[in-house]
């Protein structure tokens, strides 16, 4: 999660861009979170273990 509290119209100095998606790996759906501006900066978990948006609130 970002700790940058500036306006969304301002880009952060380090130009992070974090995205999330559900992808399939080895026949298993996985929830993936990645900073696409940095190499090798991602994590994943089985989709069944990921929290729903309502659970995050």
Secondary structure, DSSP 8 states (H G I E B T S, - for coil): -----S-TTS--TT---EEEEEEEETTEEEEEEEETTSTT-EEEEEGGGS--HHHH-
